[in-house]
């Protein structure tokens, strides 16, 4: 419908956000810079929050598209779990890179120890 009417080469809307169509506002640039900083400084856990429809998911897809393949990422959407429950799921998953990576263990272990029992 949109492609023919507006003469577009591809459909501008889909079920998942396409980071190629992200319009960077000042807030988006600041959020992306904070996420990149958290990753480069190896903070271990970075969160992005905001109102519905503000471009959070699209920004995250853009970020992941530009990351080095050695960076492990996970999206956690609509979580109603406590911080303790979140850590428990991260530390017990079969695909948990911390099981194989000593650096990840050093990051995760202090957080996990703090919230045990």
ZALUMSE-242988 format. One record per residue (C-alpha): residue number from 0; residue in one letter; x negated, y, z. Coordinates in steps of 0.1 Angstrom, whole numbers, plus 5000, padded with zeros to 4 digits. Layout:
BEGIN
NODE;nr;rest;x;y;z
NODE;NUM;A;X;Y;Z
...
END
This chain:
BEGIN
NODE;nr;rest;x;y;z
NODE;0;X;5000;5000;5000
NODE;1;X;4973;5026;5011
NODE;2;X;4948;5015;4985
NODE;3;X;4970;5021;4955
NODE;4;X;4988;5052;4968
NODE;5;X;4956;5070;4979
NODE;6;X;4933;5054;4953
NODE;7;X;4910;5037;4978
NODE;8;X;4886;5010;4969
NODE;9;X;4895;4989;5000
NODE;10;X;4921;4987;5027
NODE;11;X;4913;5011;5055
NODE;12;X;4932;4992;5081
NODE;13;X;4928;4956;5094
NODE;14;X;4935;4935;5125
NODE;15;X;4900;4942;5139
NODE;16;X;4882;4975;5139
NODE;17;X;4856;4981;5111
NODE;18;X;4826;5000;5125
NODE;19;X;4819;5014;5090
NODE;20;X;4849;5037;5094
NODE;21;X;4840;5050;5128
NODE;22;X;4842;5088;5131
NODE;23;X;4816;5100;5156
NODE;24;X;4829;5127;5179
NODE;25;X;4806;5142;5206
NODE;26;X;4821;5117;5231
NODE;27;X;4814;5088;5208
NODE;28;X;4778;5099;5204
NODE;29;X;4773;5102;5242
NODE;30;X;4789;5068;5248
NODE;31;X;4768;5051;5222
NODE;32;X;4737;5068;5236
NODE;33;X;4746;5055;5271
NODE;34;X;4751;5020;5258
NODE;35;X;4718;5020;5239
NODE;36;X;4700;5034;5270
NODE;37;X;4715;5006;5292
NODE;38;X;4703;4980;5267
NODE;39;X;4668;4994;5261
NODE;40;X;4662;4999;5298
NODE;41;X;4674;4963;5304
NODE;42;X;4701;4973;5329
NODE;43;X;4717;4938;5325
NODE;44;X;4753;4949;5325
NODE;45;X;4768;4979;5307
NODE;46;X;4805;4988;5308
NODE;47;X;4825;5011;5284
NODE;48;X;4859;5022;5297
NODE;49;X;4885;5047;5283
NODE;50;X;4920;5052;5273
NODE;51;X;4937;5029;5246
NODE;52;X;4930;5040;5211
NODE;53;X;4899;5061;5217
NODE;54;X;4876;5039;5196
NODE;55;X;4859;5018;5223
NODE;56;X;4861;4985;5205
NODE;57;X;4850;5001;5172
NODE;58;X;4821;5017;5189
NODE;59;X;4811;4983;5205
NODE;60;X;4812;4966;5171
NODE;61;X;4790;4994;5157
NODE;62;X;4766;4989;5185
NODE;63;X;4764;4951;5181
NODE;64;X;4760;4954;5143
NODE;65;X;4728;4975;5149
NODE;66;X;4712;4954;5177
NODE;67;X;4682;4932;5174
NODE;68;X;4693;4895;5172
NODE;69;X;4674;4888;5204
NODE;70;X;4699;4909;5224
NODE;71;X;4726;4887;5239
NODE;72;X;4760;4904;5241
NODE;73;X;4795;4894;5254
NODE;74;X;4828;4913;5251
NODE;75;X;4850;4911;5281
NODE;76;X;4885;4924;5273
NODE;77;X;4914;4931;5296
NODE;78;X;4899;4915;5326
NODE;79;X;4918;4915;5358
NODE;80;X;4891;4895;5377
NODE;81;X;4871;4908;5406
NODE;82;X;4834;4915;5402
NODE;83;X;4826;4883;5421
NODE;84;X;4848;4862;5398
NODE;85;X;4832;4878;5367
NODE;86;X;4797;4869;5380
NODE;87;X;4808;4834;5387
NODE;88;X;4820;4829;5352
NODE;89;X;4788;4844;5337
NODE;90;X;4765;4822;5358
NODE;91;X;4783;4789;5352
NODE;92;X;4790;4791;5315
NODE;93;X;4773;4764;5293
NODE;94;X;4762;4790;5269
NODE;95;X;4747;4812;5296
NODE;96;X;4713;4824;5284
NODE;97;X;4702;4828;5320
NODE;98;X;4699;4790;5323
NODE;99;X;4671;4790;5296
NODE;100;X;4656;4825;5300
NODE;101;X;4635;4833;5330
NODE;102;X;4639;4870;5324
NODE;103;X;4676;4867;5325
NODE;104;X;4675;4847;5357
NODE;105;X;4655;4875;5373
NODE;106;X;4682;4900;5363
NODE;107;X;4712;4878;5372
NODE;108;X;4700;4861;5404
NODE;109;X;4699;4893;5426
NODE;110;X;4734;4902;5415
NODE;111;X;4747;4867;5421
NODE;112;X;4730;4864;5455
NODE;113;X;4746;4896;5466
NODE;114;X;4781;4883;5459
NODE;115;X;4778;4847;5471
NODE;116;X;4804;4837;5497
END
